[in-house]
Protein backbone atom coordinates (compact mmCIF):
# COMPACT_ATOMS: atom_id res chain seq x y z
CA UNK A 1 0.00 0.00 0.00
CA UNK A 2 2.88 2.34 0.81
CA UNK A 3 4.33 1.78 -2.69
CA UNK A 4 1.08 2.91 -4.35
CA UNK A 5 1.04 6.03 -2.19
CA UNK A 6 4.65 6.83 -3.12
CA UNK A 7 3.95 6.26 -6.82
CA UNK A 8 0.89 8.52 -6.68
CA UNK A 9 2.96 11.19 -4.92
CA UNK A 10 5.70 11.04 -7.57
CA UNK A 11 3.18 11.15 -10.43
CA UNK A 12 1.45 14.17 -8.88
CA UNK A 13 4.81 15.90 -8.46
CA UNK A 14 5.75 15.27 -12.10
CA UNK A 15 2.34 16.52 -13.28
CA UNK A 16 2.66 19.72 -11.24
CA UNK A 17 6.15 20.40 -12.61
CA UNK A 18 4.98 19.94 -16.21
CA UNK A 19 1.95 22.16 -15.60
CA UNK A 20 4.13 24.88 -14.07
CA UNK A 21 6.55 24.79 -17.04
CA UNK A 22 3.64 25.07 -19.49
CA UNK A 23 2.10 27.96 -17.52
CA UNK A 24 5.40 29.83 -17.32
CA UNK A 25 5.84 29.49 -21.10
CA UNK A 26 2.43 31.10 -21.68
CA UNK A 27 3.32 34.27 -19.74
CA UNK A 28 4.49 36.99 -22.11
CA UNK A 29 7.29 39.21 -20.89
CA UNK A 30 6.48 42.83 -21.70
CA UNK A 31 8.87 45.62 -20.81
CA UNK A 32 7.43 49.08 -20.24
CA UNK A 33 9.12 52.42 -19.78
CA UNK A 34 7.77 55.64 -18.26
CA UNK A 35 6.04 57.78 -20.87
CA UNK A 36 4.82 54.90 -23.04
CA UNK A 37 1.18 54.57 -24.05
CA UNK A 38 -0.59 51.34 -22.98
CA UNK A 39 -4.05 49.77 -23.06
CA UNK A 40 -5.61 48.24 -19.93
CA UNK A 41 -7.60 44.99 -19.99
CA UNK A 42 -11.00 45.55 -18.38
CA UNK A 43 -11.86 42.28 -16.64
CA UNK A 44 -14.81 43.63 -14.64
CA UNK A 45 -17.87 41.52 -15.47
CA UNK A 46 -20.83 43.43 -16.86
CA UNK A 47 -24.47 42.54 -17.07
CA UNK A 48 -24.73 43.24 -20.81
CA UNK A 49 -21.17 43.68 -22.09
CA UNK A 50 -21.90 43.87 -25.80
CA UNK A 51 -20.69 41.14 -28.05
CA UNK A 52 -18.31 43.19 -30.20
CA UNK A 53 -17.22 45.76 -27.60
CA UNK A 54 -13.49 45.84 -26.94
CA UNK A 55 -12.32 44.72 -23.51
CA UNK A 56 -9.31 47.04 -23.69
CA UNK A 57 -9.61 50.59 -22.38
CA UNK A 58 -7.25 53.49 -22.69
CA UNK A 59 -4.76 54.63 -23.80
CA UNK A 60 -3.02 55.41 -20.51
CA UNK A 61 0.48 56.74 -19.90
CA UNK A 62 3.00 54.72 -17.89
CA UNK A 63 4.15 56.84 -14.96
CA UNK A 64 6.28 54.37 -12.97
CA UNK A 65 7.39 50.76 -13.46
CA UNK A 66 7.88 48.87 -10.19
CA UNK A 67 9.83 45.65 -9.69
CA UNK A 68 7.92 42.37 -9.97
CA UNK A 69 5.60 43.67 -12.69
CA UNK A 70 3.52 46.41 -11.03
CA UNK A 71 2.89 49.49 -13.16
CA UNK A 72 1.53 52.91 -12.20
CA UNK A 73 -0.65 54.41 -14.93
CA UNK A 74 -1.80 57.99 -15.44
CA UNK A 75 -5.16 58.91 -17.00
CA UNK A 76 -5.77 61.89 -19.25
CA UNK A 77 -7.34 63.73 -16.29
CA UNK A 78 -4.17 63.29 -14.17
CA UNK A 79 -5.46 60.50 -11.92
CA UNK A 80 -2.93 57.71 -11.23
CA UNK A 81 -3.43 54.07 -10.21
CA UNK A 82 -1.39 50.87 -9.96
CA UNK A 83 -2.12 47.70 -11.93
CA UNK A 84 -0.53 44.34 -12.60
CA UNK A 85 1.77 44.45 -15.62
CA UNK A 86 0.07 41.37 -17.11
CA UNK A 87 -3.15 43.40 -17.56
CA UNK A 88 -1.63 45.97 -19.92
CA UNK A 89 -0.31 45.85 -23.47
CA UNK A 90 1.52 48.31 -25.68
CA UNK A 91 -0.56 50.90 -27.54
CA UNK A 92 0.77 51.75 -30.97
CA UNK A 93 -1.71 54.50 -31.76
CA UNK A 94 -4.68 54.67 -34.01
CA UNK A 95 -2.72 54.59 -37.19
CA UNK A 96 -5.18 54.28 -40.03
CA UNK A 97 -3.56 52.96 -43.11
CA UNK A 98 -4.92 54.63 -46.20
CA UNK A 99 -5.24 52.41 -49.19
CA UNK A 100 -4.81 53.70 -52.68
CA UNK A 101 -7.93 53.72 -54.78
CA UNK A 102 -7.52 51.93 -58.04
CA UNK A 103 -10.16 52.88 -60.57
CA UNK A 104 -11.62 49.84 -62.25
CA UNK A 105 -12.80 50.21 -65.79
CA UNK A 106 -15.39 48.21 -67.63
CA UNK A 107 -14.31 44.64 -68.33
CA UNK A 108 -13.40 43.97 -71.95
ABEGO torsion letter per residue (X at the ends): XAAAAAAAAAAAAAAAAAAAAAAAAABBBBBBBBGBBBBBBBABBBABAEAABBABBOBBBBABBBBGGBBBBBBAAGBBBBBBAAABBBBAEBBBBBBBBBBBBBBX
